[in-house]
């Protein structure tokens, strides 16, 4: 499983270990959406009435350590 995680651009061994340690058994998640919600990388849409629309942002629900590790990896991969 670690070889699959390491094949993702921006993911190094430290991040892969953290992700695999926090997730545990991947079989407990039925869908990718459930896994994303557990990690805390699902988008949060915020609207105020009909005139004000905010950009979607990352929801703060979920595991903060994993969200931080994956966010930094994503920023590295974007470079």
C-alpha positions as CSV (number, residue, x, y, z in Angstrom):
1,X,0.0,0.0,0.0
2,X,2.9,2.4,0.7
3,X,4.2,2.1,-2.9
4,X,0.8,3.3,-4.2
5,X,0.8,6.3,-1.8
6,X,4.4,7.1,-2.7
7,X,3.6,7.1,-6.4
8,X,1.4,10.2,-5.9
9,X,3.3,13.4,-6.9
10,X,4.2,15.5,-3.9
11,X,4.0,12.7,-1.4
12,X,7.3,11.8,0.3
13,X,7.9,8.9,2.7
14,X,7.1,11.0,5.8
15,X,3.7,12.0,4.5
16,X,3.0,8.5,3.2
17,X,3.7,7.0,6.7
18,X,1.5,9.6,8.4
19,X,-1.4,9.0,6.0
20,X,-1.2,5.2,6.3
21,X,-0.9,5.4,10.1
22,X,-3.9,7.7,10.5
23,X,-6.2,5.9,8.0
24,X,-5.5,2.4,9.3
25,X,-7.6,-0.2,7.5
26,X,-8.8,1.4,4.3
27,X,-11.6,-1.2,4.0
28,X,-13.6,0.6,6.7
29,X,-14.4,3.4,4.1
30,X,-17.0,2.4,1.5
31,X,-16.4,5.3,-0.8
32,X,-13.6,7.8,-1.6
33,X,-16.0,10.5,-0.5
34,X,-16.0,9.0,3.0
35,X,-12.2,8.8,3.1
36,X,-12.0,12.5,2.0
37,X,-14.4,13.5,4.7
38,X,-12.4,11.6,7.3
39,X,-9.2,13.3,6.2
40,X,-10.8,16.7,6.1
41,X,-10.2,17.7,2.5
42,X,-13.8,18.1,1.4
43,X,-14.9,21.5,0.0
44,X,-17.1,23.7,2.1
45,X,-19.4,26.0,0.2
46,X,-20.5,29.2,1.9
47,X,-23.3,31.4,0.7
48,X,-24.9,34.4,2.2
49,X,-28.3,35.0,0.7
50,X,-28.4,35.5,-3.0
51,X,-25.9,38.3,-3.5
52,X,-22.8,37.2,-1.7
53,X,-21.0,34.0,-2.8
54,X,-17.7,33.0,-1.3
55,X,-15.0,30.8,-2.8
56,X,-15.2,27.2,-1.7
57,X,-12.6,26.4,1.0
58,X,-11.4,23.2,2.7
59,X,-13.7,22.1,5.5
60,X,-12.2,22.2,9.0
61,X,-13.9,18.9,9.9
62,X,-11.6,15.9,10.0
63,X,-8.1,15.1,11.0
64,X,-6.1,18.3,11.2
65,X,-2.7,16.5,11.0
66,X,-3.6,14.7,7.8
67,X,-5.1,17.7,6.3
68,X,-2.0,19.7,7.0
69,X,0.3,17.0,5.6
70,X,-1.7,16.6,2.4
71,X,-2.1,20.4,1.9
72,X,1.7,20.9,2.0
73,X,2.2,18.0,-0.3
74,X,-0.4,19.4,-2.8
75,X,1.4,22.8,-2.7
76,X,4.7,21.1,-3.5
77,X,3.2,19.1,-6.3
78,X,1.7,22.3,-7.8
79,X,5.2,23.8,-8.2
